[in-house]
Each structure stands twice: as C-alpha cells, then as structure tokens.
Amino acid sequence: MSEAIQIRMGGYGPPTTTHSRALKFIGDRLEAQFGDRVDVKYIWNIMDFGYRADEIMWLTECGILTMSYQSTSYLTHRVPELGFVDLPFLFPDLDAARAAFDGALGQHLIGCVEDQYNFRVLGFFENGFRHISNRLRPIHLPEDIAGMKIRMLPSDIHERTFKLFGAEPMQMDLTEAIEMVVAGTLDAQENPLANTATYGVHKYHPYHTLSSHFYLSRGVWANRDAVDGWPDDLRTAMAAIIPEAVAYQRGLAVEEENVSRQVIEAEGCEIVELTAEEHAAFVAKVAPLHEEARGIFGDAMFEML
C-alpha cells in the first residue's frame, strides 16, 4: 500500500473560528472520500507555536503547510493588483463583494497571485467588512479619529486611507497589535467584529463604530508543488469541495458577526451605527484613492466589479 498523502492545514485562530471550521470541513470531506489515502493534520493557530500571523505565507509557500488562509492585504507588496480590493468603500454589500471574488475579478487576481507565489489559489474565504474600535471616544466622523494611533494590516492603501481620515496608522502584525491594545499604547484598531471579539479587544476598547470601510477576503492558499503532485482524483475532489467550504464559511461568518456584536454589547461597549450623512463624510475623504486607482489599473478592474 502506498504512503498516505499528507495534507497539513494551518491558520492563526482557535479551532472555533469560521476559517478553522471551514478547514475542518475540507479535511472531513477528503477523509470521507479517500480514507487512508490521505493524512490530514491541523495547526489551528501558528501563533501558539511562536510564529507571527504573517508568517503563514512562507510556511505555505515552502511546503511546511500544505494549505492555509490569509487576508489578501498581506500579499499586496508582491501582488500590487491586490491593492485594488483594498480600496475603501469599494463594495456596497456582501453580495456585491462575493460576486466579484467569485467572478471575473477573482479569476484575474488568482492569476496575479500565482504569478508571484508558489501557490495554487483554491478560493476565497470571507473576512468581511471591517469596523473601527478604540479606547478614547465614539467615532461618528473622520475628525473623531484624528490623531489616533491605529493598527493597520501591511497594506499601503489601508495606511493611506486612515491618513486621509487624519489618524496615525501603524502597520504591524496581529501579535504586536494585541500586546499594544492590552498595554493601552494603541488607541484604535480595525477588524470585523468577529476578530475584535475573538482576540479580546473589546475588553480594552469601549467604543466601536460600524464603518464597513474595507471588505477583506482571505484567500485559500495551497502549496503549488504539493497540489500539482496530487493524483487527478484528489485534485478533482478538492476543486469540488472548495466552493462548498467557501459557502459554508461565509454563512458561518454572518452568524459569527451577529454573535460577536452581542458579545461586545454584553461587555458594555458602545456601538455606533453611522447615519447616511456620516458615512458619506468618510467616503468623501477617500475619493482621491479611487481616482488614483483608475490611473493605475485603468477601468478594467472596476468593470470586473
């Protein structure tokens, strides 16, 4: 009997997160279909082993992990086209964002990523819309965030967005950000509510604004050498399982966001829902970024929306 094919799946959150549960969904389907032909292992949170969250990319690219997920913003320095989907207020709602990533725009971005990384891009999980939390005051308008030190993902577009709002953006890894939130040396951060609650930020930040300023996707990355070496039936099975896993994860994400809001409110935090006028004030501040993006990417990527 031939040796089982090892498939090592990793992430940077506990096994209860939507992304971890989606990985388990994939693994369960593979084991049910292939039995002893596959050996599926999980490393739920690489940070438990001393790694930074952003190190998941090289762990996957070199094959220590077979599959992982990571927000697309972490790849923008090598794949500048991903900066397009980092634009603030690009998608009006979840349906529009999902349709774009599942359609022509997603296919275009997959090609861009695979040109620069030793990956096969299997699909796009959802990280959802991001909101602002802070320790200082309620945020209703851009001027309310002026001067705040806020943690950013490693995305130049994200950083420039918050500079336009008047904040002091600081690009840093999640591990460092959590330490600074606990220490009180970081005024603000931005994340989906599920992340804010999962990492306990709401215990230190009493003010939360549902700004929906960025929509982030978490790509499902696989080591190209491993996947290309799989037998045809395993690759075919994975291609069929991934859309089911993506739909499953996205459904869980909506549920988790609602539950996370309840958790944040139960902590006694204040949640601000922007009025149409307040939302428009934020959108107006970042108009130059959209104009610049048309100059960089042309109309083609906008049309893919």
N, C-alpha and C positions, 0 to 999 in steps of 0.2 A: 504494500500500500504506500502511495506517495505521501510525502510530508505535507501536513496541512498548511494552507496559505495563511500567513499571519496578517491580520488587519488591525493595526493599533490606532484607535481613535482618541483624540485629545481635545481639550478645551481649557477654559480658565474660569470655571464656575462650579458650584456644587452639582451633584447629580440631579438635583430637583429643578434646575433651570430648564427653560423651554429648549435651549440648544442642546443641553446634555440629554434630555429626554428624546430629542429627535435623533441624536446619535444612537441611542439605545434602540429606537425604533428601527433604524437601518440595520444595526447588528442583529436584532432579533429576527428580522426578515431573512437576512443572509443565513443565519444558523438554521432557521426552519427549512430553508430551501436546499442548503448544501451540507448540513450536518457536520461530520468530522472533516470535510474537505477544507473548512475554514476554521481559524482560531482567532476569535475576536477578543481584543483586550481594550480596556478603557482607562485613560488617565484623565479623570474628570477635570481636575484643576492643576495645571502645571505650576501655579504659584505655590502650591503645597510642597513642591519639591525644590523650591528656591529659584525658580525661573521667573522672569518678568513676563507679563501678559503678551508683550510684543515679540517675545522670543519664540512664540508658537510658529511664526512664519519659517524661520530657518530650521526648526525642529521638523517641520513638514517637508521643506524643500530638500533636506539632506536624507530624509527617509527614516529618521528616528520615529516620527509619527507617520502613519500611512494617510490618515485623514484628519482634518481639523476644521475649525471655523475661525474667522477673524473679521472684524469690521473692515470694509474696503478702504476706509480712510488711512489705514496703516500701510497701504501699498502705493499711495499716491506719489511718493518720491521716486519710485521706479516705474510707475504706470501713471503718467500725468493725466491720461484720459479719465481716470477715476476721480480726478478733481472736479469734473463736471457734475457728478452726482453728489458732491459735497456742497454744491451751491445751496445757500439758504432759501427756504420757501420755494423750492423747485417743484414740489408735488403738492397738490391741494388736499389729497386724502390718501388713505391706504390703497384703495382700489387703483388709483392712477399710478402710484409707486410700484405696486406689484405687477401691473400690466406692463410697465416699462422694463422692469428687470426680467420678466418672463418673455419679453418680446424682442424686437429688433435691437433696442438699446442694450439689453443684457447680452445678446449674442455678440454685439460689437465689443463690449467690454471683456467678455470671455476671451476673445481673440487677442486683445491688447495684453491681458494678464498672462496668457500662455506664451506670448512672445517674450516676456521678460522674466518669468519664473519657471522653475522646473515643476510645474503644476499641471494637473487636469482640473479644470473648474467644473464641478459637478452640478452646481445650482446656487441659489441664493436664499439663505435663511433671512429672517426679518429681525432687525434690531429696533425698528420702529422710529417713531418721532421722538425727538429729544427735547427736554424741558430744562429749565434753569432752577437750581436750588441754591440758597445762600444763607449765611448766618447773620446778615446785617439788617435787611429791611425788605418789605414787599416790593416786587418789581412789576410795574404797570407800563412803563415807557422806557425807551432806551436810556434816557438821562438817569433813571433809577439805578442802572447798573454801572454808571460812570465811576471809574476809579477802582472797581472791584477786581481783585486778583482771582482769575477763574481758570480752572484746569481745562486744557484743550487736548484733543487727540492730535497725533502728529500729521496735521493737515494744514497747509498754508491757507487754504480757503477758509477753514474754520477760524484760524487765528485772525485773519483779516476781517472776517465778519464781526468778531467781537471788538476789534479795534474800532470799527465803524460805529459800534454801539457805545464806544467810549470806555470800555473795560480794559483791564490789563491781562491779556491772555497769556497763559503759560503752558507750553506743550510739555507733557510729562506722561509717564506710564501710569497705569492704574494703581500699582502698588504704592508708588510715591504719593499719588494724589490722596489715597485713603489715609496714609500716615499724616499728611498735612491737614486733612479735614478733622481728624481726631485731635491733632495738636492745636487746631484753631488758627493755623497760619495760612490757610487757603480760604478766601472769602466765599467762593462760589464754585459750582461745577455744573455740567450739563450732561444729562443722560435720560434715557427712558425711565419712567417711574419704577419699572421692574428692577433695573440696575441700581437705582438710588436706594430702593428698599433692600435688595439682596446684599449690598455692601454696607448697609447700616448707616448711610449718610444722613438719613432723616433723623437720626438720634442727635445730630450735631447741627443740622441746618433746619431752622424752624419755618423758613419761607420757601415756597415752591410756586413757580409760575409756569402754566401750561402754554408755553410759547410755540411748540411744534416747529422750531426754527430749522432743524435739519431732519431729514429722513435718512437713516442708515441701514444698509444691508450688510449682512455677514456672509461672505462667500463661503461655500463649502469647498475647501481646497484638498486635493489629493496629490500625493507624490506621483509624478508622471511616470517615473521608471517602474514603480510598483504596479500602477494601474495598467500600463501598456504591456506588462508582463503577465497579466492575468489571462486565464483561458477565456475564450469567447463567451461561454455561457455565463461566467461570473461578471464580465463587463456588461453583457446584455441585461442581466438581472439588476445590477446596480443602476443602470440607466432607467429601468422601470421603477425601482424603489425610490429614487431621489425625489421625483415630483410628489409622490405620496408623503414622503417625510417632510418636504417643504410645506405642503398644505397642512399637515399635522402640526408642525412647529408654529406656523403663522396663527392657526386657531388657538393654540395654547398661549401665544404671545398676547392676543387680545384679552383672553381671560386673565392672564397674569397681570396685565396693566391695570385692569379693574380692581383686582385683589390688592395690588400694591398701593393704589390710591387709598383704599380703605385702611391699609396698614399705616400709611403716612398720616392720614387724618386721625387715626386712633392714638398716634404719638402726640397729638395736639398741635400739629403743624398747620400753618395757614396755606391754603391753595388758592392761587389767583387764576381766574379764567379771563383772558383778555377780551375786551369788547372789540367790535369790528374796527373802531377808530384806533384803539391801542395797537391792535395787530397791524393795521395799515402804517402806523408810525414806524414800527420795526421794519416792515417791508421796504418802505421808502429809503431807509438808511442804507440798505444793501443793494439798491438799484445799480450802482456802478459796477458791482461784481458781475451781474448778469450781462451788462453791456460789454464788459471786458471779455466775458466768456464767448460771446458771439464773435468777437475779433479773433480769439484763439482757436475755437473749434468750428467756427462757421455756423451756418444754420442747420447742418445735417443732424447733429446730435439733438438739437432742440426739436427737430421734426420727428425724431425717433420716440419722443415722449408721447 
